[in-house]
Amino acid sequence: MNMIDFYKYQGTGNDFVIIDNRDNHFDGCNTETVRFLCDRRFGVGGDGLMLLENHAEYDFTMRYFNSDGNEASMCGNGGRCIAAFAVHLNIVPAKETFQFMAVDGLHEAKYDDGIVSLKMIDVKNVDANDDYTFLDTGSPHFVQFHESVENLNINKMGSEVRYSDTFMPGGTNANFVHFINDNTIKVRTYERGVENETLACGTGVVASAISAHLKKKDINEFNVDVLGGKLKVSFEPNADGGFNNIWLVGPATFVFKGTIEV
């Protein structure tokens, strides 16, 4: 057993255990250890685990694991939190743009007084169906609009979508959205890997905002209400039906740090 230093961060209620692994001292990236660290009763507790590691060309590398223990696709709020973490460790400067590598490719970020702006990967296309859209914003997302999402059974509806034959074998995240006004939406998300509704999902918020644009063609920036707070998404449509220059903006907050035996 080893003693491991960890940090806890949250971004609009999406919470993460983060480990500074630039010296490669943490070798516990097995399913059992990750599940233990993310367990809210027996471990630290979090929607996921992130490792900050060195990169030969860029400022650092982000590795992300879902709370089920598996290394996962991109997490937008995780990306904002690890960007804040890098600033707090003085790896990168505040108020200046820096770059890091994640599983879905290169990201830019900027930290300014607790707010992190994160540039997401380009979206190449959107699969628009009669009652939902499907797109990859670093992670796969199903998006469905409703008159209201307040009283929906998100866990039931989300799990049905996540495990439906349509999205097998990998499954998908599921977002349920309604318009508050023309440029403000409310999003509730069921996340695969967490297998539950989370207070926020960064890649899901981006997918929902782009889907909202398909309904409000002249609007390229949306305010987004999630259970854990407020985010903002902006982007530029391109001539090929995709989207570029996508930014996810919102708070990323240090919660506490500690040491745990693993």
NUSERO-303958 format. One record per residue (C-alpha): residue number from 1; x, y, z. Coordinates in Angstrom, 2 decimals. Each point is the difference from the previous one (the first is absolute). Example, Ala and Ser with C-alpha at 12.3 -4.5 7.8 and 13.67 -1.06 7.14 Angstrom:
BEGIN
+-----+---------+---------+---------+
:   k :      px :      py :      pz :
+-----+---------+---------+---------+
:   1 :   12.30 :   -4.50 :    7.80 :
:   2 :    1.37 :    3.44 :   -0.66 :
+-----+---------+---------+---------+
END
This chain:
BEGIN
+-----+---------+---------+---------+
:   k :      px :      py :      pz :
+-----+---------+---------+---------+
:   1 :    0.00 :    0.00 :    0.00 :
:   2 :    1.20 :    3.52 :   -0.81 :
:   3 :   -0.96 :    3.43 :    1.26 :
:   4 :   -1.19 :    2.23 :   -2.85 :
:   5 :   -0.47 :    3.77 :    0.04 :
:   6 :   -3.19 :    1.08 :   -1.76 :
:   7 :   -1.97 :    3.15 :   -0.71 :
:   8 :   -3.76 :    0.42 :   -0.33 :
:   9 :   -1.44 :    2.46 :   -2.53 :
:  10 :   -3.50 :    0.69 :   -1.28 :
:  11 :   -1.42 :    1.79 :   -3.02 :
:  12 :   -3.72 :    0.83 :    0.27 :
:  13 :   -0.44 :   -3.02 :    2.24 :
:  14 :    1.99 :   -2.46 :   -2.13 :
:  15 :    2.61 :   -1.11 :    2.54 :
:  16 :    3.34 :   -1.66 :   -0.57 :
:  17 :    2.91 :   -1.55 :    1.83 :
:  18 :    3.21 :    1.35 :   -1.57 :
:  19 :    3.53 :   -1.34 :    0.45 :
:  20 :    3.20 :    1.77 :   -1.06 :
:  21 :    1.73 :   -2.87 :   -1.76 :
:  22 :    2.79 :    1.83 :   -1.80 :
:  23 :    2.55 :   -2.27 :    1.71 :
:  24 :   -2.04 :   -3.14 :   -0.85 :
:  25 :   -0.18 :   -1.02 :    3.66 :
:  26 :   -3.64 :   -1.04 :   -0.27 :
:  27 :   -0.35 :   -3.43 :   -1.57 :
:  28 :   -3.45 :   -0.75 :    1.34 :
:  29 :   -1.94 :    0.49 :   -3.23 :
:  30 :   -1.73 :   -3.32 :    0.33 :
:  31 :   -3.76 :   -0.20 :    0.13 :
:  32 :   -0.16 :   -0.93 :    3.68 :
:  33 :    2.19 :    2.90 :    1.18 :
:  34 :   -1.81 :    2.60 :   -2.09 :
:  35 :   -3.37 :   -1.24 :    1.24 :
:  36 :    1.22 :    0.19 :    3.59 :
:  37 :    1.29 :    3.57 :   -0.36 :
:  38 :   -3.27 :    1.14 :   -1.62 :
:  39 :   -2.21 :   -1.81 :    2.52 :
:  40 :   -1.97 :    2.54 :    2.06 :
:  41 :   -0.21 :   -2.22 :    3.08 :
:  42 :    3.29 :   -1.85 :    0.17 :
:  43 :    2.34 :    2.21 :   -2.04 :
:  44 :    0.37 :    3.69 :   -0.83 :
:  45 :   -3.08 :    0.23 :   -2.22 :
:  46 :   -0.35 :    1.39 :   -3.49 :
:  47 :   -1.55 :   -0.34 :   -3.44 :
:  48 :    3.45 :   -0.91 :   -1.27 :
:  49 :    3.75 :   -0.13 :    0.57 :
:  50 :    2.54 :    2.05 :   -1.94 :
:  51 :    3.75 :   -0.23 :   -0.28 :
:  52 :    2.10 :    3.00 :   -0.98 :
:  53 :    3.06 :   -1.30 :   -1.81 :
:  54 :    2.89 :    1.40 :   -2.05 :
:  55 :   -0.14 :    0.49 :   -3.74 :
:  56 :    3.02 :    0.40 :   -2.28 :
:  57 :   -1.45 :    2.89 :   -2.04 :
:  58 :   -2.85 :    1.57 :    1.99 :
:  59 :   -0.47 :    1.22 :    3.56 :
:  60 :   -1.39 :   -3.29 :    1.34 :
:  61 :   -2.11 :   -3.06 :   -0.74 :
:  62 :   -3.44 :   -0.70 :    1.47 :
:  63 :   -0.99 :   -3.62 :    0.61 :
:  64 :   -3.59 :   -0.58 :    1.05 :
:  65 :   -1.68 :   -3.00 :    1.63 :
:  66 :   -3.71 :   -0.36 :    0.66 :
:  67 :   -1.15 :   -0.97 :    3.47 :
:  68 :   -0.65 :   -3.52 :   -1.31 :
:  69 :    3.78 :   -0.37 :   -0.22 :
:  70 :    0.44 :    0.10 :   -3.76 :
:  71 :    2.14 :    2.48 :   -1.91 :
:  72 :   -2.51 :    2.13 :   -1.84 :
:  73 :   -0.65 :    2.45 :   -2.81 :
:  74 :    0.31 :    3.75 :    0.48 :
:  75 :   -1.61 :    1.74 :    2.98 :
:  76 :   -0.55 :    3.72 :   -0.56 :
:  77 :   -0.49 :    1.00 :    3.63 :
:  78 :    2.92 :   -2.23 :    0.91 :
:  79 :    2.07 :    1.87 :   -2.57 :
:  80 :   -0.94 :    3.31 :    1.61 :
:  81 :    0.85 :   -1.34 :    3.46 :
:  82 :    3.37 :   -1.40 :   -0.97 :
:  83 :    0.79 :    3.32 :   -1.70 :
:  84 :   -0.70 :    1.80 :    3.29 :
:  85 :    2.09 :   -2.61 :    1.82 :
:  86 :    2.95 :    0.64 :   -2.35 :
:  87 :   -0.22 :    3.73 :    0.71 :
:  88 :   -0.13 :   -0.60 :    3.76 :
:  89 :    3.13 :   -2.19 :   -0.25 :
:  90 :    1.73 :    2.77 :   -2.00 :
:  91 :    0.47 :   -2.34 :   -2.95 :
:  92 :   -1.65 :    2.59 :   -2.25 :
:  93 :   -0.72 :    3.71 :    0.52 :
:  94 :   -3.35 :    1.52 :    0.86 :
:  95 :   -1.66 :    2.34 :   -2.49 :
:  96 :    2.01 :   -1.42 :   -2.92 :
:  97 :   -0.98 :   -2.68 :   -2.48 :
:  98 :    1.72 :   -3.38 :    0.39 :
:  99 :   -0.30 :   -3.38 :   -1.68 :
: 100 :   -0.42 :   -3.56 :    1.19 :
: 101 :   -0.57 :   -3.38 :   -1.58 :
: 102 :   -3.01 :   -2.20 :    0.79 :
: 103 :   -1.35 :   -3.23 :   -1.42 :
: 104 :   -1.92 :    1.83 :   -2.74 :
: 105 :    2.89 :    2.27 :   -1.01 :
: 106 :    1.50 :    3.40 :    0.76 :
: 107 :   -1.88 :    2.56 :    2.13 :
: 108 :    0.61 :    3.66 :    0.80 :
: 109 :   -1.03 :    1.48 :    3.32 :
: 110 :    0.15 :    3.23 :    1.97 :
: 111 :   -0.54 :    0.59 :    3.71 :
: 112 :   -1.14 :    3.39 :    1.25 :
: 113 :   -1.15 :    0.52 :    3.60 :
: 114 :   -1.65 :   -3.38 :    0.41 :
: 115 :   -1.53 :   -0.15 :   -3.48 :
: 116 :    1.46 :   -2.44 :   -2.53 :
: 117 :   -0.53 :    0.33 :   -3.74 :
: 118 :    0.67 :   -3.31 :   -1.75 :
: 119 :    0.22 :   -0.43 :   -3.75 :
: 120 :   -1.64 :   -3.25 :   -1.05 :
: 121 :    0.73 :   -2.13 :   -3.04 :
: 122 :   -1.74 :    0.84 :   -3.27 :
: 123 :   -3.27 :   -1.79 :   -0.67 :
: 124 :    0.04 :   -1.45 :   -3.51 :
: 125 :   -3.67 :   -0.77 :   -0.38 :
: 126 :   -3.31 :   -0.32 :    1.83 :
: 127 :   -2.40 :   -2.88 :   -0.53 :
: 128 :   -3.36 :    1.78 :    0.18 :
: 129 :   -3.03 :   -2.28 :    0.34 :
: 130 :   -3.70 :    0.76 :    0.42 :
: 131 :    0.06 :   -0.02 :    3.81 :
: 132 :    3.69 :    0.11 :    0.96 :
: 133 :    3.48 :    0.97 :   -1.14 :
: 134 :    3.17 :   -2.03 :    0.40 :
: 135 :    3.52 :    1.42 :   -0.14 :
: 136 :    3.51 :   -0.47 :    1.34 :
: 137 :    1.42 :    2.95 :    1.96 :
: 138 :    2.92 :   -2.01 :    1.37 :
: 139 :   -2.51 :   -2.51 :    1.36 :
: 140 :   -3.14 :   -1.31 :   -1.73 :
: 141 :   -3.25 :    1.76 :    0.89 :
: 142 :   -3.69 :   -0.53 :   -0.63 :
: 143 :   -2.00 :    3.25 :    0.34 :
: 144 :   -3.78 :    0.22 :    0.26 :
: 145 :   -2.13 :    3.12 :    0.52 :
: 146 :   -3.07 :    0.13 :    2.25 :
: 147 :   -2.47 :    2.67 :    1.05 :
: 148 :    1.45 :   -0.37 :    3.50 :
: 149 :    2.67 :   -2.22 :    1.55 :
: 150 :   -0.91 :    0.77 :    3.62 :
: 151 :   -2.01 :   -3.13 :    0.72 :
: 152 :    1.62 :   -2.51 :   -2.35 :
: 153 :    1.34 :   -3.27 :    1.38 :
: 154 :    3.49 :    0.58 :   -1.35 :
: 155 :    1.52 :   -3.21 :    1.32 :
: 156 :   -2.71 :   -2.15 :   -1.57 :
: 157 :   -0.12 :    1.86 :   -3.30 :
: 158 :    3.75 :    0.43 :   -0.18 :
: 159 :    0.84 :   -3.63 :    0.69 :
: 160 :   -2.49 :   -1.13 :   -2.65 :
: 161 :    1.77 :    2.17 :   -2.57 :
: 162 :    3.50 :   -0.83 :    1.27 :
: 163 :   -0.56 :   -3.76 :   -0.37 :
: 164 :   -2.26 :    0.04 :   -3.08 :
: 165 :    0.97 :   -2.09 :   -3.02 :
: 166 :    0.31 :    3.18 :   -2.06 :
: 167 :    3.15 :    1.09 :    1.83 :
: 168 :    1.65 :   -3.33 :    0.67 :
: 169 :    2.66 :   -1.19 :    0.58 :
: 170 :    1.43 :    3.07 :    1.71 :
: 171 :   -3.22 :    1.59 :    1.16 :
: 172 :   -0.51 :    3.74 :    0.33 :
: 173 :   -0.59 :    2.80 :    2.46 :
: 174 :   -3.55 :    1.36 :   -0.04 :
: 175 :   -1.05 :    3.64 :    0.36 :
: 176 :   -3.52 :    1.34 :    0.49 :
: 177 :   -0.46 :    3.69 :   -0.76 :
: 178 :   -2.54 :    2.79 :    0.00 :
: 179 :    0.16 :    3.65 :   -1.07 :
: 180 :   -0.26 :    2.59 :    2.76 :
: 181 :    0.18 :    2.72 :   -2.64 :
: 182 :    1.50 :    0.24 :   -3.49 :
: 183 :    3.62 :   -0.03 :    1.18 :
: 184 :   -0.32 :   -1.81 :    3.34 :
: 185 :   -0.56 :   -3.72 :    0.45 :
: 186 :   -0.27 :   -2.34 :    2.95 :
: 187 :    1.79 :   -3.35 :   -0.28 :
: 188 :   -0.22 :   -3.17 :    2.05 :
: 189 :    2.42 :   -2.81 :   -0.83 :
: 190 :    0.31 :   -3.71 :    0.61 :
: 191 :    3.68 :   -0.92 :   -0.26 :
: 192 :    1.27 :   -3.36 :   -1.10 :
: 193 :    2.83 :   -1.24 :    2.22 :
: 194 :   -1.62 :    1.77 :    2.95 :
: 195 :   -3.28 :   -1.76 :   -0.86 :
: 196 :   -2.01 :    2.72 :    1.64 :
: 197 :   -1.15 :    3.58 :   -0.46 :
: 198 :    2.81 :    2.42 :    0.78 :
: 199 :   -0.26 :    3.63 :    1.05 :
: 200 :    1.67 :    1.07 :   -3.24 :
: 201 :    1.73 :   -1.42 :   -3.07 :
: 202 :    2.25 :    2.26 :   -2.05 :
: 203 :   -0.01 :   -1.97 :   -3.24 :
: 204 :   -3.75 :   -0.48 :    0.44 :
: 205 :   -0.56 :    3.72 :    0.44 :
: 206 :    1.96 :    0.64 :   -3.20 :
: 207 :   -2.03 :   -2.63 :   -1.88 :
: 208 :   -3.23 :    1.51 :    1.33 :
: 209 :    0.97 :    3.55 :   -1.01 :
: 210 :    0.92 :   -1.08 :   -3.53 :
: 211 :   -3.30 :   -1.89 :   -0.22 :
: 212 :   -1.80 :    3.14 :    1.20 :
: 213 :    1.68 :    1.95 :   -2.80 :
: 214 :   -1.66 :   -2.32 :   -2.51 :
: 215 :   -3.33 :    1.28 :    1.31 :
: 216 :    1.11 :    3.65 :    0.34 :
: 217 :    2.17 :    0.43 :   -3.08 :
: 218 :    1.18 :    3.54 :    0.67 :
: 219 :    1.27 :   -0.68 :    3.55 :
: 220 :    3.59 :   -1.23 :    0.47 :
: 221 :    0.37 :    0.62 :    3.74 :
: 222 :   -2.14 :   -1.52 :    2.73 :
: 223 :   -0.28 :    0.39 :    3.73 :
: 224 :   -0.54 :   -3.41 :    1.56 :
: 225 :   -1.61 :   -0.80 :    3.34 :
: 226 :    0.96 :   -3.35 :    1.53 :
: 227 :   -0.83 :   -1.41 :    3.41 :
: 228 :    3.39 :    1.11 :    1.31 :
: 229 :    0.05 :    3.55 :   -1.31 :
: 230 :    0.44 :    1.96 :   -3.23 :
: 231 :    2.23 :   -0.42 :   -3.04 :
: 232 :    0.42 :    1.72 :   -3.34 :
: 233 :    0.67 :   -1.53 :   -3.44 :
: 234 :    0.98 :    1.80 :   -3.21 :
: 235 :    0.94 :   -1.34 :   -3.43 :
: 236 :    0.16 :    0.71 :   -3.71 :
: 237 :   -1.91 :   -2.10 :   -2.57 :
: 238 :    1.96 :   -0.93 :   -3.11 :
: 239 :   -1.03 :   -0.59 :   -3.60 :
: 240 :    0.34 :   -3.79 :    0.34 :
: 241 :   -2.69 :   -0.33 :    2.66 :
: 242 :    2.45 :   -0.15 :    2.88 :
: 243 :    1.08 :    2.43 :    2.70 :
: 244 :    3.34 :    1.66 :    0.82 :
: 245 :    1.43 :    2.31 :    2.65 :
: 246 :   -2.13 :   -1.62 :    2.72 :
: 247 :    0.50 :    1.40 :    3.51 :
: 248 :   -1.38 :   -1.24 :    3.31 :
: 249 :    0.18 :    2.62 :    2.76 :
: 250 :   -0.79 :   -0.20 :    3.70 :
: 251 :    1.36 :   -0.27 :    3.55 :
: 252 :    2.48 :   -2.63 :    1.16 :
: 253 :    0.59 :   -0.14 :    3.74 :
: 254 :    2.49 :   -1.60 :    2.37 :
: 255 :   -1.86 :   -1.85 :    2.77 :
: 256 :    2.63 :   -1.68 :    2.18 :
: 257 :    3.16 :   -2.09 :   -0.07 :
: 258 :    1.12 :   -2.97 :    2.02 :
: 259 :    1.91 :   -3.26 :    0.19 :
: 260 :   -1.50 :   -3.46 :   -0.32 :
: 261 :    1.34 :   -3.53 :    0.11 :
: 262 :   -0.48 :   -2.07 :   -3.16 :
+-----+---------+---------+---------+
END
